[in-house]
Amino acid sequence: MGIIEHFSKAIFVDGIRFPSIKEADFYTRFIKPSGKRFEVHKSFELISKFPVGGYKQRSITYAPDFVVYDADGRIEHVYDVKSGINQRAVDTAAKLRFKLFSLKTGLPVEVVVPRKNDFKMKLYGFTTNRIQDPHGRYDRHGNMKRKKNGEPMYDYYDVHKSVNYDIRDIIGW
């Protein structure tokens, strides 16, 4: 396990700069032990710059926290580490970038939330949530949240203990 050095708000582990402890934690516990080739904050151009009148609009890029490759060098996982999977943790601008990335690459962005012994992984932007397992939504007192009609509320995500799973199986590719 790498030594974590904390300067300002950046965290350095194994000489890699992470902007948050959550990202450094995900790297240390899940990415590094996998032994897979990976890149941190690799930038992808989603929309090229284009002219509007006599000026140009800037391009739109997206830099996921981790891009993990399989043995053949193909992208296996694209991870974005967040503090939660709710609306506050994943805003509309992030969801739009995830969708543009999927349009360009054919792969979903996997939003991950590290926990004590595993991590939650959620896929956004699909027409149905049911491609992932339902988990009851609870308030801070441990009571299940319910809709106005009394039905239980669910979040849809998968729980993993390693990055050794195939995202293509989940999305039916």
C-alpha positions as CSV (number, residue, x, y, z in Angstrom):
1,M,0.0,0.0,0.0
2,G,1.3,3.5,-0.9
3,I,2.1,6.2,1.6
4,I,-0.4,8.9,1.6
5,E,1.1,12.4,1.7
6,H,-1.4,15.3,2.2
7,F,-0.4,18.7,0.9
8,S,-3.0,21.5,0.6
9,K,-6.1,19.7,-0.7
10,A,-4.2,17.3,-3.0
11,I,-3.2,13.8,-1.8
12,F,-0.2,12.0,-3.3
13,V,-0.1,8.2,-3.3
14,D,2.7,6.3,-5.1
15,G,3.6,9.6,-6.8
16,I,0.1,10.1,-8.2
17,R,-1.8,13.3,-7.4
18,F,-5.4,12.8,-6.2
19,P,-7.7,15.8,-5.5
20,S,-9.6,13.9,-2.8
21,I,-9.1,11.3,-0.1
22,K,-12.0,9.3,-1.6
23,E,-10.1,9.0,-4.9
24,A,-6.9,8.0,-3.2
25,D,-8.7,5.5,-1.2
26,F,-10.4,3.9,-4.2
27,Y,-7.0,3.7,-5.9
28,T,-5.3,2.1,-2.9
29,R,-8.0,-0.4,-2.2
30,F,-9.4,-1.4,-5.6
31,I,-7.4,-0.1,-8.6
32,K,-3.8,-0.8,-7.5
33,P,-4.5,-4.4,-6.1
34,S,-6.2,-5.3,-9.4
35,G,-2.8,-5.3,-11.2
36,K,-4.5,-3.9,-14.3
37,R,-3.1,-1.0,-16.4
38,F,-4.9,2.2,-15.7
39,E,-4.7,6.0,-16.2
40,V,-5.7,8.7,-13.8
41,H,-7.7,11.8,-15.1
42,K,-7.2,10.9,-18.8
43,S,-8.9,13.6,-20.8
44,F,-11.4,12.7,-23.6
45,E,-12.7,15.3,-26.1
46,L,-16.5,14.9,-26.2
47,I,-17.3,17.7,-28.6
48,S,-14.7,19.5,-30.7
49,K,-14.6,23.2,-30.9
50,F,-16.8,24.6,-33.5
51,P,-17.5,28.0,-35.2
52,V,-20.4,30.3,-34.2
53,G,-20.4,33.4,-36.3
54,G,-16.9,34.8,-36.4
55,Y,-15.8,33.1,-33.2
56,K,-15.3,29.5,-31.9
57,Q,-17.1,27.7,-29.1
58,R,-14.7,25.8,-26.9
59,S,-14.6,22.0,-27.0
60,I,-16.1,20.0,-24.2
61,T,-13.8,17.4,-22.5
62,Y,-14.2,14.9,-19.7
63,A,-11.5,13.4,-17.5
64,P,-12.8,10.4,-15.5
65,D,-11.0,9.7,-12.3
66,F,-9.8,6.3,-13.5
67,V,-9.7,4.5,-16.9
68,V,-8.9,0.8,-16.4
69,Y,-7.7,-1.4,-19.4
70,D,-8.0,-5.1,-20.0
71,A,-5.1,-7.3,-21.1
72,D,-5.7,-6.4,-24.8
73,G,-5.5,-2.7,-24.1
74,R,-9.3,-2.0,-24.5
75,I,-11.0,0.2,-22.0
76,E,-12.6,-2.1,-19.4
77,H,-13.9,0.4,-16.8
78,V,-14.3,4.2,-16.6
79,Y,-14.7,5.2,-13.0
80,D,-15.8,8.5,-11.5
81,V,-15.5,8.5,-7.7
82,K,-18.2,10.4,-5.8
83,S,-19.2,10.8,-2.2
84,G,-22.8,9.6,-2.9
85,I,-25.1,8.4,-5.6
86,N,-27.9,11.0,-5.0
87,Q,-28.8,14.2,-6.8
88,R,-26.5,16.3,-4.6
89,A,-23.4,14.1,-5.3
90,V,-23.9,13.7,-9.0
91,D,-25.2,16.9,-10.6
92,T,-26.8,17.5,-14.0
93,A,-23.6,18.7,-15.7
94,A,-21.8,15.5,-14.6
95,K,-24.6,13.3,-15.9
96,L,-24.5,15.2,-19.2
97,R,-20.7,14.5,-19.5
98,F,-21.3,10.8,-18.7
99,K,-23.9,10.6,-21.4
100,L,-21.7,12.3,-24.0
101,F,-18.9,10.0,-23.1
102,S,-21.1,7.0,-23.6
103,L,-22.3,8.3,-26.9
104,K,-18.7,8.7,-28.1
105,T,-17.2,5.5,-26.7
106,G,-20.2,3.1,-26.3
107,L,-19.2,2.6,-22.6
108,P,-21.0,3.8,-19.5
109,V,-19.2,5.8,-16.8
110,E,-19.3,3.9,-13.6
111,V,-20.0,6.2,-10.6
112,V,-18.4,4.6,-7.6
113,V,-18.8,5.3,-3.9
114,P,-16.1,3.6,-1.7
115,R,-17.3,2.1,1.5
116,K,-15.6,0.2,4.3
117,N,-15.3,-3.2,2.6
118,D,-16.6,-2.6,-0.9
119,F,-17.9,0.0,-3.2
120,K,-21.3,1.0,-4.7
121,M,-21.4,1.4,-8.5
122,K,-24.2,3.2,-10.3
123,L,-24.8,3.7,-14.0
124,Y,-26.7,6.9,-14.9
125,G,-28.7,7.8,-18.1
126,F,-30.3,4.5,-19.0
127,T,-34.0,4.4,-19.8
128,T,-34.5,1.9,-17.0
129,N,-32.9,1.6,-13.6
130,R,-33.6,-2.1,-13.5
131,I,-30.3,-3.0,-15.1
132,Q,-28.9,-2.8,-11.6
133,D,-30.0,-4.3,-8.3
134,P,-32.6,-2.4,-6.2
135,H,-31.6,-1.4,-2.7
136,G,-34.1,0.2,-0.2
137,R,-33.6,3.9,0.5
138,Y,-33.5,4.7,4.2
139,D,-33.5,8.0,6.1
140,R,-31.0,8.8,8.8
141,H,-33.1,7.1,11.5
142,G,-33.1,3.7,9.6
143,N,-36.7,4.0,8.4
144,M,-37.4,3.0,4.8
145,K,-38.4,6.0,2.7
146,R,-41.7,5.7,0.9
147,K,-43.4,7.4,-2.0
148,K,-46.6,9.4,-1.5
149,N,-48.6,6.3,-2.4
150,G,-46.8,4.2,0.3
151,E,-44.6,2.2,-2.0
152,P,-41.0,1.8,-0.9
153,M,-38.3,3.9,-2.6
154,Y,-35.2,2.3,-4.1
155,D,-31.8,3.2,-5.4
156,Y,-30.4,1.0,-8.1
157,Y,-26.8,0.1,-7.9
158,D,-24.4,-2.8,-7.7
159,V,-21.9,-3.6,-4.9
160,H,-18.4,-4.8,-5.7
161,K,-15.4,-5.9,-3.7
162,S,-13.0,-5.6,-6.7
163,V,-12.8,-4.2,-10.2
164,N,-12.7,-7.7,-11.6
165,Y,-16.2,-7.7,-13.2
166,D,-17.3,-7.1,-16.8
167,I,-19.4,-4.0,-17.2
168,R,-20.5,-5.3,-20.6
169,D,-22.4,-8.1,-18.8
170,I,-24.4,-5.5,-16.8
171,I,-25.3,-3.4,-19.8
172,G,-26.1,-6.5,-22.0
173,W,-23.3,-5.9,-24.6
